[in-house]
């Protein structure tokens, strides 16, 4: 472990010390209950060392600290996620290709979503939604023509059209044109990249 505080990326030591002092616990009491040395707890509180995750979880448990409280700075420091064009993950299902545009984050909880660029060659279609799943979907046709099958209903879509729906019913997107269909798709909760 590094003793240089500038190399400790997440500074939760002050929070641990503040909670410990408010509860009236000594370093010795917390160290004994956590099964670590008093010196280690002191160094963690002064952000001199970055604790192993199991040590941090144990300290949080001993002090009855919510993990969201400990990591809120981490989330605030990284509010923007970028996926470079040449770094997109891709999933191919038969002829359909899904290129990840927005990465799902577990920290988003029930608000987690995924977004991808969907490309389908002429005459081909998607497969995964054919049974339905939890959540909602939104699609925007960038280029080409599509036929959207939702339960027993059918819709024709062209470039510039958008669609949103409950994903719980069976649904399929079919390229009904003579050029590659390109669409922006958003799904919540994540299904492919989650």
C-alpha positions in Angstrom: 0.0 0.0 0.0 1.2 3.5 -0.8 1.9 5.9 2.0 1.6 8.9 -0.3 -1.8 10.5 0.0 -1.7 11.8 -3.5 -1.9 8.2 -4.7 -5.0 7.4 -2.7 -7.7 8.0 -5.3 -10.8 8.0 -3.0 -10.6 10.0 0.2 -13.1 8.5 2.6 -10.8 8.7 5.6 -12.3 11.9 6.9 -15.8 10.4 6.7 -14.8 7.3 8.7 -13.1 9.5 11.4 -16.1 11.9 11.6 -18.6 9.0 12.1 -16.3 7.2 14.5 -15.9 10.4 16.7 -19.7 11.1 16.6 -20.3 7.6 17.8 -17.8 8.1 20.6 -15.6 5.1 19.4 -11.9 5.1 20.0 -9.5 3.9 17.3 -8.8 0.8 19.4 -12.5 -0.2 19.7 -13.0 0.2 15.9 -9.8 -1.7 15.1 -10.7 -4.6 17.5 -14.2 -4.9 16.1 -12.9 -4.8 12.5 -10.1 -7.2 13.2 -7.4 -4.9 12.0 -4.6 -2.9 13.7 -5.2 0.4 15.3 -2.4 1.9 13.2 -4.1 0.8 10.0 -7.4 2.5 11.0 -5.5 5.6 11.8 -3.7 5.6 8.5 -6.9 5.0 6.6 -8.6 7.9 8.4 -5.7 10.2 7.5 -5.9 9.0 3.8 -2.3 7.7 4.1 -3.3 4.2 2.8 -6.1 2.9 0.6 -7.7 0.0 2.4 -8.5 -3.3 0.7 -12.2 -3.5 -0.2 -13.0 -6.2 2.5 -11.3 -4.0 5.2 -13.4 -0.9 4.0 -16.6 -3.0 4.1 -15.8 -4.3 7.5 -15.1 -0.7 8.8 -18.3 0.5 7.2 -20.2 -2.3 9.0 -18.6 -1.6 12.4 -19.4 2.1 12.1 -22.9 1.4 10.5 -22.1 3.6 7.5 -24.1 3.4 4.3 -21.8 2.7 1.3 -23.5 5.3 -0.8 -22.4 7.9 1.8 -18.8 6.7 1.5 -18.6 6.7 -2.3 -20.7 9.8 -3.2 -17.5 11.8 -4.1 -16.5 9.0 -6.4 -19.8 9.2 -8.3 -19.7 13.1 -8.3 -16.1 13.1 -9.7 -17.1 11.0 -12.7 -20.4 12.4 -13.9 -19.6 12.0 -17.6 -18.8 8.7 -19.3 -17.4 8.7 -22.9 -17.1 5.8 -25.3 -14.8 6.7 -28.2 -15.9 5.6 -31.7 -13.0 3.2 -32.0 -13.6 1.6 -28.6 -17.2 0.6 -28.8 -18.1 -3.0 -27.7 -20.0 -4.8 -30.4 -22.4 -7.7 -30.2 -23.6 -9.6 -33.3 -26.7 -11.6 -33.3 -27.0 -13.4 -36.6 -26.9 -10.4 -39.1 -27.8 -7.6 -36.6 -25.0 -5.7 -35.0 -25.2 -3.7 -31.8 -22.5 -1.1 -31.1 -22.5 0.2 -27.5 -23.0 4.0 -27.2 -23.8 4.3 -23.5 -22.5 1.9 -20.9 -24.8 0.8 -18.2 -23.7 1.6 -14.6 -24.8 -0.5 -11.6 -24.7 2.7 -9.5 -27.6 4.0 -11.6 -29.8 1.3 -10.0 -33.3 1.3 -11.5 -32.3 4.1 -13.8 -29.7 2.1 -15.6 -29.9 2.1 -19.4 -27.9 1.1 -22.4 -27.8 2.7 -25.8 -26.4 1.3 -29.0 -26.2 1.9 -32.7 -28.1 -0.9 -34.4 -27.3 -2.0 -38.0 -29.4 -4.6 -39.8 -28.7 -5.7 -43.4 -31.7 -5.7 -45.9 -34.2 -8.5 -45.2 -32.7 -9.3 -41.8 -34.2 -8.7 -38.3 -33.5 -8.6 -34.6 -34.1 -11.7 -32.4 -33.7 -10.9 -28.7 -36.9 -9.0 -28.3 -39.0 -11.7 -29.9 -40.0 -13.0 -26.4 -40.3 -9.7 -24.6 -38.5 -8.6 -21.5 -38.8 -6.2 -18.6 -38.4 -2.5 -19.2 -38.9 0.1 -22.0 -37.2 0.8 -25.3 -36.8 3.8 -27.5 -35.6 3.7 -31.1 -34.7 6.4 -33.7 -34.3 5.4 -37.4 -31.2 7.1 -38.7 -31.1 5.5 -42.2 -33.2 3.0 -44.1 -36.7 1.6 -43.7 -38.0 -0.7 -41.1 -41.0 -2.8 -40.3 -41.7 -3.1 -36.5 -43.7 -6.0 -35.3 -45.2 -5.6 -31.8 -47.4 -8.5 -30.6 -49.9 -8.7 -33.5 -49.4 -5.0 -34.5 -47.2 -3.8 -37.4 -45.6 -0.4 -38.0 -43.6 0.9 -40.9 -40.7 3.3 -40.0 -38.5 5.5 -42.1 -35.4 7.7 -41.5 -36.3 10.3 -38.9 -39.1 8.3 -37.3 -38.9 7.4 -33.6 -40.6 4.7 -31.5 -41.0 3.9 -27.8 -42.7 1.0 -26.2 -43.0 -1.3 -23.2 -40.5 -4.1 -23.9 -42.6 -6.7 -22.0 -44.4 -7.8 -25.2 -42.7 -9.7 -28.1 -41.2 -7.2 -30.6 -39.0 -7.5 -33.7 -37.4 -4.9 -35.9 -37.1 -5.9 -39.6 -35.1 -4.1 -42.3 -37.8 -3.7 -45.0 -35.6 -1.6 -47.3 -32.9 -2.2 -49.8 -30.0 -0.5 -47.8 -28.6 -1.3 -44.4 -30.9 -0.1 -41.6 -29.2 2.1 -39.0 -31.0 3.0 -35.8 -30.2 4.5 -32.4 -31.7 2.4 -29.7 -32.0 2.9 -25.9 -33.1 0.2 -23.5 -33.8 0.2 -19.8 -33.0 -1.8 -17.8 -29.9 -3.0 -19.9 -30.3 -6.2 -21.8 -27.3 -6.8 -24.0 -24.4 -4.9 -22.4 -25.5 -4.9 -18.8 
